[in-house]
Amino acid sequence: MKKTIASLLWLAVAGQASAATWVYVSNADSQEISVLALDRDKGTLTPVQTLAVGGTVMPMVVSHDKRVLYAALRSQPFRVASMSIDAATGKLQKLGEAPLADSMANIDLDASGKWLFAASYQGGKISVNAIGKDGAVGAIQQLVQTGPNAHAIHADAANRYVLATSLGGDNISSWRFDAEKGLLSPNDPALTTTAAKAGPRHFVWDKAQRHVYLLDELDAALHVFAWDAARGTLKLEQSTTTLPAGFSGKPWAADLHLTPDGRYLYASERTSSTLSAFKVDAATGQLQPLGQTPTEKGPRGFAIDPSGRYLIAAGQESHSISLYAIDAATGALGKPERLAVGKNPNWIEIVDLP
C-alpha cells in the first residue's frame, strides 16, 4: 500500500514538473507567430520558436482541447491557418489553411469546438466556418452582413446565443445559434444600441454568465451589462472610463480581460499606452477603478494566464511584449519583464499543457 501511494505521489509530482505554459504572439507586419515559454516560478519568458505564416497574422484562438491554434491572416487571400500544438515543446506545425469571407478582426469558437466564428471590420460582416474532426478549419458555412465595422464575436457558455459588435454602427447584435447546423438567426430584439460614436469593440462574459463587459474604442468607456441568459439580451447597469486622469488626446481603447477568478478586470488604451485595472464586485458585477499602469506603446492586445498570476501585453508600436505579475490581494501589476518579438505584435494566447 505504501509503495502504491508513493508511486502515485511520484506520478503527481512528475506530472506537475512536466506541465508547461506556452505563449503565442501574432506579429502582423513580420508575418510570424512567436512561441514563448512562461516560467511562473521565475516570472520569465523564453523564446521557443518563430513560425512564418505567410500573411498578416492577427487574431488567434486555441481549440478547447488545446491541440490546435487558429490564426486569421488579414492579407489577401483572406484565410485562417490551423496549427497543431506540440504538448511537449509548445511548438507549432501548420495543418492547413481555409478561406475566410473577409479580413477578420476577431475569431472565436463555439462551445462545441465544431464552428469558427469571425467578424470583419472592413466588410461589416460575420461568418461561420465548419471545423473538421481533425481540428482543421473547413468551408464557410454562413455569411451575414451586419452594421459597419464588425469587431468582435463570441458565443455564450450555453452555446445558445452569439453576440457581435458593430464599431461603426454603435450596437451589439444578438443572434440565436443552431449548434447542430452551425447557423445564426437574428434574436428578438436583434440589437442593443450604445452611445453615438462610442465604437463598441471588445467584450467578455463573466464566468457565471450574469454580466457582459464591453469596451468602446472611440470614447474608451467601459460598460457593465446584465446578461439575460434565457432571452439573450443585455441591460446596461454601469459605465466608467479607462482613460487616465488628465487625459487630453484622442481615445483609442483596444482590449479587455477578466482574471480567471473574476476578481479583476483589465483594459488597454493605446493613445496613453496604459493598462487600466478594476476590481469586480462579486455580488453585483460592478467595477471599482484601481488606476492605470504604463505599458508597451500601442497595447492593442493582451492576455492573462490561466492561473491568473500573470498578464502579458503586446505593443504594436514597440514591437515588444511585457510580462507583469498580478498582485492577488490588490490587482496591482508588478514591474514588467520586457521581451522583443516580431513587428506589430497584436494578439496573445496563453495555454497550459498538458
C-alpha positions, 0 to 999 in steps of 0.5 A: 500500500505504501509503495502504491501511494508513493508511486502515485505521489511520484506520478503527481509530482512528475506530472506537475514538473512536466506541465508547461505554459506556452505563449503565442504572439501574432506579429502582423507586419513580420508575418510570424507567430512567436512561441514563448515559454512562461516560467511562473516560478521565475516570472520569465519568458523564453523564446521557443520558436518563430513560425512564418505564416505567410500573411498578416497574422492577427487574431488567434484562438486555441481549440478547447482541447488545446491541440490546435491554434487558429490564426486569421491572416488579414492579407489577401487571400483572406484565410485562417491557418490551423496549427497543431500544438506540440504538448511537449515543446509548445511548438507549432506545425501548420495543418492547413489553411481555409478561406475566410469571407473577409479580413477578420478582426476577431475569431472565436469558437463555439462551445462545441469546438465544431464552428469558427466564428469571425467578424470583419471590420472592413466588410461589416460582416460575420461568418461561420466556418465548419471545423473538421474532426481533425481540428482543421478549419473547413468551408464557410458555412454562413455569411451575414452582413451586419452594421459597419465595422464588425469587431468582435464575436463570441458565443455564450457558455450555453452555446445558445446565443452569439453576440457581435459588435458593430464599431461603426454602427454603435450596437451589439447584435444578438443572434440565436445559434443552431449548434447542430447546423452551425447557423445564426438567426437574428434574436428578438430584439436583434440589437442593443444600441450604445452611445453615438460614436462610442465604437463598441469593440471588445467584450467578455462574459463573466464566468457565471454568465450574469454580466457582459463587459464591453469596451468602446474604442472611440470614447474608451468607456467601459460598460457593465451589462446584465446578461439575460441568459434565457432571452439573450439580451443585455441591460446596461447597469454601469459605465466608467472610463479607462482613460487616465486622469488628465487625459487630453488626446484622442481615445483609442481603447483596444482590449479587455480581460477578466482574471480567471477568478473574476476578481479583476478586470483589465483594459488597454488604451493605446493613445496613453499606452496604459493598462487600466485595472478594476476590481469586480464586485462579486455580488453585483458585477460592478467595477471599482477603478484601481488606476492605470499602469504604463505599458508597451506603446500601442497595447492593442492586445493582451492576455492573462494566464490561466492561473491568473498570476500573470498578464502579458501585453503586446505593443504594436508600436514597440514591437515588444511584449511585457510580462507583469505579475498580478498582485492577488490581494490588490490587482496591482501589476508588478514591474514588467519583464520586457521581451522583443518579438516580431513587428506589430505584435497584436494578439496573445494566447496563453495555454497550459499543457498538458 
